[in-house]
Amino acid sequence: MSPDVKICGLNDPDAVAAAVDGGARFVGFVFFPASPRSVTPTRAGTLAAAVPGGITRVGLVVDADDGTLEEILDGAALDMLQLHGHETPERVVEVRARFGLPVMKAVPIAGAADVAAARAYEDVADRLMFDARPPVGATRPGGNALAFDWELLAGETWNLPWVLAGGLDAGNLAEAVRISGAPMVDVSSGVEDTPGVKNPDKIRAFLEIAKGL
């Protein structure tokens, strides 16, 4: 069965259209000012309005407080929140309860200990995302075009859906899915020409490869 795909960091109508028309099941909007993909709630609301039902609209935040989340959700109709910072399991529970949306928790992975630490979120999140641990000094926790050792996830089973992220592109997608067994993948930098500038052709090519897996 081919993996579901999330195209993240969308910030213009052409990229959204390419993701939707190409068969993405999830689309992501980044609400983190340090990211070159960051959008305002108003901008995200306009883009999200063009996404048809059945495709999950995800808002990526990093250690956002309740006020920030309220502002985002007032401006954009979202279906899921992606917590991509240092949020604790307790914070995941709080966000789910307060805002009534499913939560995807991103976990940075560099070694086996990181995979083990992700177990703390198994019973509180709706999805887990495994992303490459950012390099020292990085200004953002994801979207750094870095991959981690997919063998770390090989053979692992989880009691909730999970997503593979980090350095994926059309060239390594098949191998990444084969090794990790990922049922869903997330791509951002791998379908861009430069950071924050999505290439609709690269989006379509990535989605076409995913369909064939």
Backbone as a chain_set.jsonl record, in Angstrom:
{"seq": "MSPDVKICGLNDPDAVAAAVDGGARFVGFVFFPASPRSVTPTRAGTLAAAVPGGITRVGLVVDADDGTLEEILDGAALDMLQLHGHETPERVVEVRARFGLPVMKAVPIAGAADVAAARAYEDVADRLMFDARPPVGATRPGGNALAFDWELLAGETWNLPWVLAGGLDAGNLAEAVRISGAPMVDVSSGVEDTPGVKNPDKIRAFLEIAKGL", "coords": {"N": [[0.853, -1.192, 0.0], [0.611, 2.168, -0.897], [2.304, 4.945, 0.646], [0.671, 7.51, 2.575], [0.859, 11.026, 1.879], [2.184, 14.049, 3.104], [2.415, 17.337, 2.209], [4.361, 19.863, 3.235], [4.76, 23.227, 4.572], [3.515, 24.934, 2.761], [2.902, 27.854, 0.886], [1.892, 29.299, -1.221], [-0.582, 29.695, -3.824], [-0.22, 28.106, -6.191], [1.435, 25.993, -5.386], [-0.174, 24.798, -3.457], [-2.269, 23.955, -5.101], [-0.904, 22.092, -6.704], [-0.262, 20.157, -4.799], [-2.813, 19.32, -3.958], [-4.015, 18.471, -6.406], [-2.236, 16.497, -7.092], [-2.66, 14.471, -5.307], [-2.042, 14.556, -2.561], [-2.612, 13.698, 0.823], [-2.494, 15.159, 3.082], [-1.92, 18.569, 3.913], [0.373, 21.104, 4.823], [0.801, 24.011, 6.836], [3.018, 26.473, 7.94], [3.528, 28.024, 10.992], [5.663, 29.678, 12.183], [7.858, 32.054, 12.837], [10.657, 32.029, 12.357], [11.038, 30.372, 10.248], [11.534, 30.076, 6.715], [9.262, 29.421, 5.428], [7.122, 30.371, 6.74], [3.791, 31.483, 7.389], [1.158, 33.913, 7.772], [-1.754, 33.774, 9.923], [-3.962, 34.765, 8.474], [-3.139, 34.583, 5.791], [-2.724, 31.819, 5.624], [-5.337, 31.024, 6.053], [-6.609, 31.824, 3.686], [-5.265, 30.21, 1.808], [-5.884, 27.653, 2.819], [-8.583, 27.575, 2.389], [-8.832, 26.837, -0.213], [-8.446, 24.175, -0.253], [-9.875, 21.078, -0.749], [-12.501, 19.183, 0.927], [-11.695, 16.246, 2.818], [-9.0, 16.267, 2.553], [-6.488, 16.696, 4.853], [-5.856, 19.56, 6.696], [-3.102, 20.938, 8.092], [-1.627, 22.627, 10.836], [1.508, 23.796, 11.596], [3.288, 24.369, 14.502], [5.595, 25.785, 16.889], [6.339, 25.275, 20.069], [4.148, 26.883, 20.845], [2.066, 29.183, 22.601], [-1.202, 29.282, 24.253], [-2.56, 31.588, 23.429], [-1.367, 32.233, 20.992], [-2.077, 29.985, 19.49], [-4.85, 30.28, 19.474], [-5.093, 32.616, 17.944], [-4.111, 31.719, 15.48], [-6.001, 29.732, 14.813], [-8.279, 31.236, 14.692], [-7.874, 32.591, 12.358], [-7.42, 30.7, 10.355], [-8.892, 27.834, 8.97], [-8.29, 24.86, 10.254], [-7.49, 21.342, 10.442], [-5.898, 19.81, 12.02], [-3.283, 19.983, 14.46], [0.214, 20.389, 14.44], [2.719, 19.797, 16.574], [5.847, 20.95, 16.904], [7.937, 21.493, 18.525], [9.449, 21.626, 21.752], [7.417, 20.452, 23.163], [5.853, 18.887, 25.898], [4.514, 15.613, 26.868], [2.368, 16.245, 28.536], [1.672, 18.794, 27.664], [0.758, 18.218, 25.113], [-1.603, 16.858, 25.723], [-3.022, 18.974, 26.921], [-3.341, 20.772, 24.746], [-4.862, 19.281, 22.924], [-7.206, 18.958, 24.424], [-8.047, 21.597, 24.9], [-8.363, 22.826, 22.371], [-9.671, 21.03, 20.766], [-8.791, 19.624, 18.55], [-7.15, 17.056, 16.628], [-3.778, 16.049, 17.379], [-0.541, 16.056, 16.057], [2.56, 14.964, 17.016], [5.817, 15.965, 16.641], [8.957, 14.383, 16.747], [12.37, 14.666, 17.401], [14.966, 12.841, 15.857], [17.981, 11.159, 16.313], [19.306, 9.002, 17.276], [18.987, 5.693, 18.809], [18.033, 6.158, 21.391], [16.433, 8.373, 21.098], [14.291, 7.379, 19.645], [13.219, 5.652, 21.535], [12.44, 7.541, 23.437], [10.287, 8.678, 22.213], [8.179, 7.087, 22.806], [6.85, 8.108, 24.98], [4.878, 9.712, 24.031], [3.022, 8.141, 22.864], [0.486, 7.466, 23.912], [-0.862, 9.835, 24.075], [-0.808, 11.552, 21.876], [-2.21, 11.965, 18.528], [-0.946, 11.326, 16.217], [2.429, 10.459, 15.408], [5.398, 12.096, 14.411], [8.473, 11.451, 12.957], [11.365, 13.132, 12.755], [14.473, 14.451, 11.515], [16.957, 15.155, 13.928], [17.752, 18.522, 14.533], [20.746, 20.313, 13.488], [23.334, 21.522, 15.702], [22.867, 24.809, 16.738], [20.972, 25.417, 14.835], [18.214, 27.33, 13.573], [15.659, 26.491, 13.413], [13.434, 23.729, 14.13], [12.833, 21.835, 12.208], [12.592, 21.085, 8.654], [15.115, 21.281, 7.593], [16.354, 19.932, 5.583], [17.609, 17.552, 6.22], [18.328, 14.12, 6.708], [17.781, 11.206, 8.785], [19.054, 8.121, 10.183], [17.272, 5.717, 8.755], [17.066, 3.086, 9.461], [16.761, 3.025, 12.182], [14.074, 3.022, 12.695], [13.168, 0.721, 11.583], [11.285, -2.189, 11.839], [10.08, -1.355, 14.184], [7.064, -1.018, 16.041], [4.061, 0.825, 16.477], [1.403, 2.21, 18.449], [-0.191, 4.038, 17.223], [-0.841, 6.073, 14.292], [2.01, 6.921, 12.249], [4.595, 9.117, 10.958], [7.128, 9.645, 8.554], [9.732, 11.959, 8.302], [12.105, 14.451, 7.175], [14.577, 15.395, 5.19], [13.615, 14.123, 2.883], [13.114, 13.374, -0.585], [12.323, 13.182, -4.122], [14.254, 11.456, -5.041], [15.122, 9.781, -2.929], [12.914, 8.738, -1.723], [11.658, 6.182, -2.173], [13.544, 4.342, -1.142], [13.657, 5.212, 1.506], [11.088, 4.632, 2.466], [11.043, 1.878, 2.076], [13.045, 0.957, 3.849], [12.307, 2.02, 6.386], [9.637, 1.39, 6.644], [7.576, 3.2, 6.623], [4.236, 4.374, 6.928], [3.336, 6.787, 6.171], [4.53, 9.84, 4.788], [6.382, 12.922, 4.994], [7.113, 15.91, 3.328], [9.065, 18.807, 2.643], [11.378, 20.72, 2.217], [12.41, 19.128, 0.217], [10.871, 19.45, -2.047], [11.331, 21.911, -3.061], [12.767, 24.807, -4.732], [14.405, 26.771, -3.641], [14.897, 27.526, -0.139], [11.71, 27.764, 1.168], [10.498, 28.283, -1.239], [8.367, 26.671, -3.095], [8.276, 24.16, -5.649], [6.023, 23.439, -8.02], [6.196, 21.351, -9.93], [8.056, 19.598, -8.785], [6.624, 18.861, -6.544], [4.5, 17.442, -7.71], [5.966, 15.364, -8.901], [7.07, 14.035, -6.681], [4.744, 13.12, -5.407], [3.782, 11.402, -7.372], [5.709, 9.374, -7.423], [5.336, 8.392, -4.825], [2.788, 7.26, -5.08], [3.347, 5.036, -6.58], [4.601, 3.264, -4.923]], "CA": [[0.0, 0.0, 0.0], [1.462, 3.355, -0.983], [2.195, 5.793, 1.835], [0.049, 8.822, 2.497], [1.859, 12.077, 1.768], [1.912, 15.413, 3.57], [3.268, 18.38, 1.653], [4.393, 20.862, 4.307], [5.366, 24.511, 4.271], [2.875, 25.545, 1.598], [2.699, 29.291, 1.102], [1.372, 29.978, -2.401], [-1.691, 28.93, -4.416], [0.214, 27.105, -7.171], [1.932, 24.833, -4.652], [-1.349, 24.142, -2.87], [-2.977, 23.263, -6.185], [-0.119, 20.921, -7.103], [-0.416, 19.153, -3.743], [-4.186, 18.801, -4.007], [-4.243, 17.744, -7.661], [-1.35, 15.345, -7.15], [-3.135, 13.406, -4.43], [-1.609, 14.636, -1.162], [-3.694, 13.496, 1.797], [-2.31, 16.176, 4.113], [-1.174, 19.763, 3.526], [0.838, 21.746, 6.04], [1.111, 25.433, 6.861], [3.974, 26.711, 9.019], [3.333, 29.242, 11.779], [6.889, 29.813, 12.978], [8.508, 33.165, 12.139], [12.043, 31.76, 11.966], [11.04, 29.539, 9.045], [11.28, 30.775, 5.452], [7.955, 28.973, 4.938], [6.108, 30.849, 7.675], [2.669, 32.261, 6.87], [0.272, 34.491, 8.776], [-3.041, 33.069, 9.969], [-4.833, 35.221, 7.389], [-2.649, 33.983, 4.547], [-3.026, 30.388, 5.691], [-6.774, 30.855, 5.896], [-6.917, 31.934, 2.261], [-4.758, 29.016, 1.139], [-6.62, 26.484, 3.307], [-9.937, 27.598, 1.828], [-8.784, 26.21, -1.535], [-8.206, 22.735, -0.072], [-11.174, 20.413, -0.637], [-12.731, 18.255, 2.027], [-11.034, 14.952, 2.67], [-7.567, 16.499, 2.698], [-6.286, 17.235, 6.196], [-5.093, 20.806, 6.751], [-2.304, 20.849, 9.311], [-0.895, 23.817, 11.23], [2.748, 23.484, 12.315], [3.692, 25.384, 15.47], [6.762, 25.434, 17.691], [6.211, 25.761, 21.453], [3.185, 27.979, 20.825], [1.177, 29.286, 23.762], [-2.615, 29.204, 23.89], [-2.95, 32.795, 22.707], [-0.904, 32.092, 19.612], [-2.909, 28.973, 18.846], [-6.171, 30.875, 19.246], [-4.966, 33.547, 16.821], [-3.973, 30.917, 14.266], [-7.247, 29.04, 14.495], [-9.268, 32.252, 14.321], [-7.614, 33.036, 10.993], [-7.315, 29.607, 9.393], [-9.635, 26.607, 9.271], [-7.354, 23.741, 10.255], [-8.042, 20.067, 10.889], [-4.928, 19.15, 12.891], [-2.131, 20.784, 14.874], [1.492, 19.679, 14.5], [3.583, 20.408, 17.591], [7.177, 20.623, 16.398], [8.941, 22.028, 19.43], [9.805, 20.812, 22.918], [6.19, 20.213, 23.914], [5.825, 17.673, 26.727], [3.26, 14.872, 26.728], [1.308, 16.977, 29.234], [1.237, 19.894, 26.794], [-0.041, 17.617, 24.043], [-2.932, 16.616, 26.299], [-3.659, 20.288, 27.093], [-3.712, 21.341, 23.45], [-5.975, 18.489, 22.386], [-8.413, 19.222, 25.206], [-8.475, 22.994, 24.789], [-8.713, 23.255, 21.024], [-10.552, 20.052, 20.153], [-8.252, 19.126, 17.297], [-6.108, 16.04, 16.786], [-2.417, 16.58, 17.468], [0.606, 15.294, 15.595], [3.757, 15.407, 17.743], [7.086, 15.69, 15.975], [10.024, 13.968, 17.66], [13.663, 14.689, 16.707], [15.633, 11.538, 15.931], [19.384, 11.025, 15.911], [19.773, 7.69, 17.716], [17.979, 4.787, 19.377], [17.443, 6.757, 22.591], [15.366, 9.283, 20.675], [13.141, 6.552, 19.288], [12.643, 5.196, 22.81], [11.803, 8.683, 24.099], [9.02, 8.968, 21.533], [7.117, 6.264, 23.4], [6.123, 8.912, 25.971], [3.768, 10.392, 23.364], [2.162, 7.159, 22.194], [-0.878, 7.408, 24.436], [-1.453, 11.17, 24.208], [-0.915, 12.183, 20.566], [-2.987, 11.25, 17.525], [0.067, 10.848, 15.282], [3.818, 10.799, 15.692], [6.257, 12.367, 13.267], [9.898, 11.282, 13.244], [12.124, 14.061, 11.931], [15.892, 14.475, 11.867], [17.336, 16.137, 14.95], [18.438, 19.632, 13.857], [22.142, 20.506, 13.881], [23.581, 22.517, 16.743], [22.826, 26.164, 16.236], [19.901, 25.603, 13.855], [17.19, 28.272, 14.023], [14.343, 25.872, 13.359], [13.523, 22.314, 14.493], [12.608, 20.969, 11.065], [12.756, 21.761, 7.374], [16.545, 21.541, 7.404], [16.833, 19.069, 4.498], [18.473, 16.524, 6.801], [17.742, 12.811, 6.969], [18.421, 10.419, 9.834], [19.211, 6.707, 9.827], [15.939, 5.107, 8.729], [17.131, 1.768, 10.107], [16.34, 3.18, 13.57], [12.635, 2.762, 12.778], [12.863, -0.576, 10.977], [10.799, -3.208, 12.768], [9.359, -0.772, 15.319], [5.618, -0.909, 15.887], [3.499, 1.909, 17.283], [-0.038, 2.033, 18.59], [-0.865, 5.147, 16.571], [-0.221, 6.31, 12.992], [3.242, 7.701, 12.324], [5.016, 9.806, 9.745], [8.565, 9.824, 8.375], [10.102, 13.256, 7.748], [13.53, 14.754, 7.269], [15.457, 15.199, 4.041], [13.05, 13.28, 1.822], [12.888, 13.952, -1.906], [11.931, 12.169, -5.099], [15.346, 10.52, -5.257], [15.34, 8.812, -1.851], [11.64, 8.363, -1.106], [11.406, 4.743, -2.235], [14.442, 3.679, -0.208], [13.261, 5.596, 2.865], [9.888, 3.875, 2.831], [11.41, 0.454, 2.135], [13.825, 0.671, 5.057], [11.614, 2.394, 7.63], [8.273, 0.882, 6.685], [6.688, 4.33, 6.915], [2.923, 4.385, 6.305], [3.068, 8.156, 5.746], [5.757, 10.624, 4.683], [6.227, 14.377, 4.986], [8.189, 16.552, 2.569], [9.004, 20.258, 2.529], [12.53, 21.22, 1.459], [12.665, 18.247, -0.922], [10.076, 19.842, -3.218], [11.567, 23.341, -3.212], [13.925, 25.281, -5.484], [15.187, 27.403, -2.575], [14.094, 27.44, 1.082], [10.476, 28.524, 1.183], [9.939, 28.442, -2.59], [7.943, 25.375, -3.576], [8.245, 23.93, -7.081], [4.872, 22.557, -8.268], [6.594, 20.146, -10.66], [8.683, 18.691, -7.819], [5.534, 18.33, -5.713], [3.801, 16.415, -8.499], [6.853, 14.209, -9.101], [7.146, 13.334, -5.4], [3.472, 12.427, -5.194], [3.684, 10.316, -8.355], [6.554, 8.284, -6.933], [4.683, 7.793, -3.651], [1.657, 6.433, -5.537], [3.847, 3.799, -7.161], [5.26, 2.416, -3.913]], "C": [[0.887, 1.24, 0.0], [1.255, 4.25, 0.227], [1.371, 7.046, 1.567], [1.156, 9.871, 2.465], [1.326, 13.377, 2.346], [2.925, 16.338, 2.91], [3.232, 19.536, 2.646], [5.043, 22.156, 3.833], [4.787, 25.19, 3.052], [2.6, 27.021, 1.876], [2.26, 30.038, -0.154], [0.342, 29.094, -3.093], [-1.256, 27.845, -5.398], [0.708, 25.833, -6.489], [0.786, 24.069, -4.005], [-2.092, 23.35, -3.935], [-2.235, 22.01, -6.628], [-0.255, 19.804, -6.078], [-1.792, 18.501, -3.805], [-4.39, 17.939, -5.252], [-3.393, 16.481, -7.745], [-1.719, 14.218, -6.206], [-2.6, 13.42, -3.017], [-2.813, 14.455, -0.246], [-3.652, 14.525, 2.916], [-1.565, 17.356, 3.502], [-0.83, 20.527, 4.801], [1.173, 23.214, 5.841], [1.937, 25.723, 8.103], [3.693, 28.065, 9.68], [4.514, 29.386, 12.743], [7.759, 30.849, 12.277], [9.935, 32.895, 11.68], [12.145, 30.931, 10.689], [10.814, 30.377, 7.796], [9.927, 30.407, 4.849], [6.799, 29.53, 5.769], [5.038, 31.688, 6.978], [1.883, 32.845, 8.035], [-1.012, 33.678, 8.831], [-3.977, 33.472, 8.835], [-4.435, 34.593, 6.06], [-2.967, 32.484, 4.517], [-4.508, 30.128, 5.502], [-7.203, 30.901, 4.445], [-6.48, 30.677, 1.515], [-5.558, 27.774, 1.534], [-8.013, 26.414, 2.714], [-9.984, 26.938, 0.451], [-8.575, 24.697, -1.461], [-9.541, 22.026, 0.114], [-11.272, 19.491, 0.571], [-12.09, 16.907, 1.752], [-9.528, 15.05, 2.708], [-7.353, 17.232, 4.014], [-5.367, 18.449, 6.155], [-4.416, 20.905, 8.118], [-1.588, 22.174, 9.577], [0.307, 23.441, 12.066], [3.115, 24.65, 13.223], [4.865, 24.859, 16.292], [6.622, 26.091, 19.064], [5.264, 26.955, 21.542], [2.335, 27.991, 22.092], [-0.275, 29.314, 23.298], [-3.068, 30.412, 23.087], [-2.556, 32.73, 21.243], [-1.76, 31.091, 18.853], [-4.309, 29.511, 18.551], [-6.143, 31.811, 18.039], [-4.878, 32.799, 15.487], [-5.312, 30.318, 13.857], [-8.389, 30.004, 14.2], [-9.111, 32.653, 12.854], [-7.658, 31.945, 9.945], [-8.109, 28.396, 9.867], [-8.686, 25.424, 9.135], [-8.022, 22.495, 10.824], [-7.153, 19.368, 11.908], [-3.834, 20.146, 13.253], [-0.901, 19.892, 14.939], [2.402, 20.428, 15.457], [5.014, 19.986, 17.301], [8.287, 21.182, 17.288], [9.283, 21.061, 20.551], [8.579, 20.489, 23.777], [6.239, 18.867, 24.641], [4.556, 16.872, 26.428], [2.092, 15.596, 27.403], [0.77, 18.12, 28.377], [0.407, 19.372, 25.627], [-1.471, 17.384, 24.521], [-3.695, 17.929, 26.434], [-4.177, 20.834, 25.767], [-4.893, 20.594, 22.853], [-7.274, 18.84, 23.093], [-8.95, 20.635, 24.955], [-9.01, 23.332, 23.411], [-9.52, 22.232, 20.236], [-10.102, 19.547, 18.802], [-7.258, 18.006, 17.566], [-4.729, 16.681, 16.705], [-1.412, 15.574, 16.926], [1.828, 15.831, 16.335], [5.0, 14.988, 16.983], [8.161, 15.406, 17.015], [11.345, 13.97, 16.894], [14.425, 13.386, 16.932], [17.087, 11.644, 15.465], [19.924, 9.647, 16.272], [18.652, 6.895, 18.354], [17.302, 5.369, 20.612], [16.305, 7.704, 22.236], [14.11, 8.517, 20.289], [12.442, 6.071, 20.555], [11.895, 6.329, 23.502], [10.457, 9.017, 23.476], [7.866, 8.176, 22.128], [6.281, 7.054, 24.408], [4.894, 9.596, 25.368], [2.742, 9.426, 22.775], [0.712, 7.216, 22.64], [-1.546, 8.768, 24.534], [-1.631, 11.877, 22.866], [-1.796, 11.352, 19.638], [-2.092, 10.675, 16.433], [1.433, 11.231, 15.814], [4.525, 11.095, 14.375], [7.703, 12.21, 13.708], [10.683, 12.129, 12.24], [13.579, 14.04, 12.379], [16.154, 15.531, 12.941], [18.115, 17.261, 14.271], [19.884, 19.764, 14.322], [22.26, 21.568, 14.966], [23.592, 23.904, 16.11], [21.743, 26.428, 15.214], [18.825, 26.522, 14.432], [15.79, 27.677, 13.973], [14.474, 24.362, 13.567], [13.327, 21.351, 13.335], [12.817, 21.751, 9.782], [14.2, 22.086, 7.059], [17.19, 20.663, 6.326], [17.801, 17.996, 4.984], [17.689, 15.239, 7.005], [18.434, 12.19, 8.173], [18.477, 8.975, 9.374], [17.857, 6.005, 9.904], [15.917, 3.726, 9.367], [16.67, 1.842, 11.573], [14.854, 2.869, 13.75], [12.246, 1.389, 12.244], [12.437, -1.581, 12.051], [10.076, -2.669, 13.981], [7.855, -0.759, 15.02], [5.091, 0.116, 16.885], [1.997, 1.751, 17.354], [-0.826, 3.232, 18.078], [-0.187, 5.382, 15.224], [1.049, 7.159, 13.132], [3.717, 8.122, 10.945], [6.539, 9.89, 9.722], [8.82, 11.168, 7.714], [11.617, 13.398, 7.807], [14.309, 14.403, 6.021], [14.921, 14.331, 2.929], [12.919, 14.069, 0.52], [12.553, 12.82, -2.865], [13.001, 11.097, -5.274], [15.51, 9.468, -4.179], [14.05, 8.286, -1.228], [11.435, 6.853, -1.067], [12.27, 3.995, -1.222], [14.038, 3.972, 1.237], [12.063, 4.784, 3.343], [10.21, 2.391, 2.964], [12.112, 0.125, 3.446], [13.013, 0.905, 6.329], [10.254, 1.736, 7.775], [7.237, 1.956, 6.9], [5.352, 4.228, 6.185], [2.545, 5.767, 5.78], [4.389, 8.911, 5.735], [5.414, 12.102, 4.588], [7.406, 14.973, 4.23], [7.968, 18.058, 2.557], [10.158, 20.751, 1.662], [12.78, 20.403, 0.2], [11.844, 18.545, -2.161], [10.184, 21.357, -3.436], [12.759, 23.613, -4.134], [14.916, 25.968, -4.556], [14.318, 27.368, -1.329], [12.875, 28.366, 1.056], [9.826, 28.715, -0.167], [9.627, 27.07, -3.173], [7.945, 25.333, -5.104], [7.082, 22.969, -7.368], [5.233, 21.278, -9.01], [7.243, 19.129, -9.724], [7.631, 18.079, -6.888], [4.827, 17.199, -6.459], [4.658, 15.163, -8.679], [6.956, 13.379, -7.825], [5.879, 12.512, -5.172], [3.312, 11.26, -6.159], [4.522, 9.124, -7.93], [5.893, 7.59, -5.745], [3.543, 6.875, -4.057], [2.135, 5.081, -6.04], [4.489, 2.849, -6.167], [4.307, 1.372, -3.363]], "O": [[1.809, 1.346, 0.808], [0.154, 4.309, 0.776], [1.379, 7.577, 0.456], [2.257, 9.636, 2.962], [0.179, 13.758, 2.113], [4.135, 16.147, 3.035], [2.175, 20.126, 2.87], [5.77, 22.184, 2.84], [5.484, 25.944, 2.373], [2.131, 27.39, 2.953], [2.25, 31.269, -0.168], [0.39, 27.871, -2.961], [-1.861, 26.773, -5.436], [0.433, 24.727, -6.954], [0.774, 22.838, -4.005], [-2.497, 22.211, -3.703], [-2.855, 20.982, -6.899], [-0.353, 18.633, -6.445], [-1.916, 17.28, -3.714], [-4.879, 16.813, -5.161], [-3.782, 15.508, -8.391], [-1.157, 13.127, -6.291], [-2.683, 12.407, -2.322], [-3.892, 14.987, -0.505], [-4.644, 14.741, 3.612], [-0.678, 17.169, 2.669], [-1.629, 20.593, 5.736], [1.747, 23.609, 4.827], [1.599, 25.271, 9.197], [3.631, 29.1, 9.017], [4.37, 29.234, 13.956], [8.34, 30.558, 11.232], [10.378, 33.486, 10.695], [13.227, 30.807, 10.115], [9.991, 31.294, 7.809], [9.496, 31.014, 3.869], [5.638, 29.199, 5.528], [5.336, 32.493, 6.096], [1.938, 32.329, 9.151], [-1.328, 32.962, 7.88], [-4.701, 32.636, 8.293], [-5.285, 34.129, 5.3], [-3.424, 31.957, 3.503], [-4.9, 29.145, 4.874], [-8.053, 30.122, 4.014], [-7.225, 30.142, 0.694], [-5.873, 26.94, 0.685], [-8.569, 25.327, 2.552], [-11.052, 26.526, -0.004], [-8.533, 24.022, -2.489], [-10.274, 22.344, 1.051], [-10.267, 19.08, 1.15], [-11.96, 16.484, 0.603], [-8.841, 14.042, 2.874], [-7.967, 18.27, 4.259], [-4.248, 18.38, 5.649], [-5.077, 20.95, 9.155], [-1.015, 22.772, 8.666], [0.161, 22.836, 13.129], [3.238, 25.786, 12.766], [5.094, 23.653, 16.378], [6.767, 27.306, 19.201], [5.553, 27.928, 22.239], [1.935, 26.94, 22.593], [-0.55, 29.365, 22.099], [-3.872, 30.278, 22.165], [-3.321, 33.125, 20.363], [-2.126, 31.326, 17.702], [-4.881, 29.227, 17.498], [-7.057, 31.8, 17.215], [-5.491, 33.197, 14.497], [-5.705, 30.39, 12.693], [-9.358, 29.636, 13.536], [-10.085, 33.009, 12.19], [-7.906, 32.221, 8.772], [-8.007, 27.988, 11.024], [-8.324, 25.035, 8.025], [-8.987, 22.579, 11.582], [-7.594, 18.44, 12.585], [-3.496, 21.033, 12.469], [-0.968, 18.768, 15.436], [2.808, 21.557, 15.185], [5.361, 18.812, 17.432], [9.431, 21.325, 16.855], [9.394, 19.852, 20.344], [8.702, 20.277, 24.983], [6.617, 17.848, 24.065], [3.628, 17.39, 25.807], [0.966, 15.567, 26.905], [-0.432, 18.384, 28.363], [-0.548, 20.024, 25.204], [-2.429, 17.678, 23.807], [-4.878, 17.996, 26.102], [-5.313, 21.301, 25.679], [-5.823, 21.212, 22.334], [-8.315, 19.001, 22.456], [-10.157, 20.835, 24.815], [-10.004, 24.048, 23.291], [-10.004, 22.538, 19.146], [-10.915, 19.096, 17.996], [-6.597, 17.995, 18.604], [-4.537, 17.709, 16.056], [-1.431, 14.398, 17.288], [2.101, 17.03, 16.285], [5.211, 13.805, 16.714], [8.264, 16.097, 18.029], [11.44, 13.34, 15.84], [14.516, 12.893, 18.056], [17.377, 12.146, 14.379], [20.88, 9.17, 15.66], [17.513, 7.355, 18.434], [16.126, 5.103, 20.856], [15.332, 7.826, 22.98], [12.995, 8.955, 20.574], [11.214, 6.084, 20.635], [10.836, 6.107, 24.09], [9.584, 9.577, 24.14], [6.705, 8.553, 21.971], [5.128, 6.705, 24.662], [3.985, 10.008, 26.089], [1.712, 9.851, 22.25], [-0.195, 7.034, 21.828], [-2.673, 8.866, 25.018], [-2.518, 12.72, 22.731], [-2.092, 10.19, 19.918], [-2.427, 9.671, 15.803], [1.58, 12.193, 16.568], [4.285, 10.439, 13.361], [8.11, 12.776, 14.723], [10.663, 11.87, 11.037], [13.876, 13.649, 13.508], [15.641, 16.648, 12.873], [19.044, 16.99, 13.509], [20.211, 19.366, 15.44], [21.377, 22.411, 15.119], [24.237, 24.137, 15.088], [21.601, 27.563, 14.76], [18.558, 26.497, 15.633], [14.836, 28.298, 14.443], [15.501, 23.775, 13.223], [13.626, 20.164, 13.466], [13.173, 22.93, 9.81], [14.487, 23.047, 6.346], [18.411, 20.649, 6.172], [18.7, 17.581, 4.253], [16.532, 15.264, 7.424], [19.537, 12.594, 8.541], [17.996, 8.645, 8.29], [17.357, 5.732, 10.995], [14.857, 3.247, 9.77], [16.239, 0.837, 12.138], [14.427, 2.492, 14.842], [11.113, 0.947, 12.434], [13.14, -1.79, 13.039], [9.506, -3.447, 14.746], [7.438, -0.519, 13.888], [5.612, 0.252, 17.992], [1.379, 1.22, 16.43], [-1.984, 3.426, 18.446], [0.941, 4.931, 15.028], [1.146, 8.005, 14.021], [3.309, 7.574, 9.921], [7.167, 10.171, 10.743], [8.211, 11.49, 6.694], [12.314, 12.579, 8.405], [14.663, 13.243, 5.811], [15.694, 13.843, 2.105], [12.649, 15.27, 0.528], [12.505, 11.653, -2.477], [12.689, 9.957, -5.617], [15.987, 8.369, -4.463], [14.095, 7.474, -0.304], [11.075, 6.307, -0.024], [11.778, 3.11, -0.521], [14.074, 3.084, 2.089], [12.031, 4.311, 4.479], [9.704, 1.724, 3.866], [11.8, -0.882, 4.081], [13.033, 0.08, 7.242], [9.768, 1.543, 8.889], [6.12, 1.656, 7.322], [5.322, 4.021, 4.972], [1.57, 5.916, 5.044], [5.263, 8.66, 6.564], [4.322, 12.485, 4.166], [8.555, 14.594, 4.457], [6.834, 18.531, 2.472], [9.953, 21.152, 0.516], [13.306, 20.926, -0.782], [12.085, 17.961, -3.218], [9.253, 21.996, -3.927], [13.64, 22.769, -4.298], [16.126, 25.769, -4.672], [13.104, 27.196, -1.443], [13.002, 29.585, 0.938], [8.72, 29.249, -0.25], [10.516, 26.389, -3.683], [7.657, 26.329, -5.766], [7.153, 21.799, -6.993], [4.644, 20.228, -8.752], [7.006, 17.928, -9.856], [7.742, 16.918, -6.495], [4.587, 16.129, -5.898], [4.152, 14.043, -8.618], [6.932, 12.15, -7.883], [5.948, 11.345, -4.788], [2.755, 10.227, -5.786], [4.086, 7.981, -8.065], [5.885, 6.362, -5.659], [3.349, 5.823, -3.448], [1.413, 4.089, -5.941], [4.881, 1.741, -6.534], [4.691, 0.576, -2.507]]}, "num_chains": 1, "name": "protein.A"}
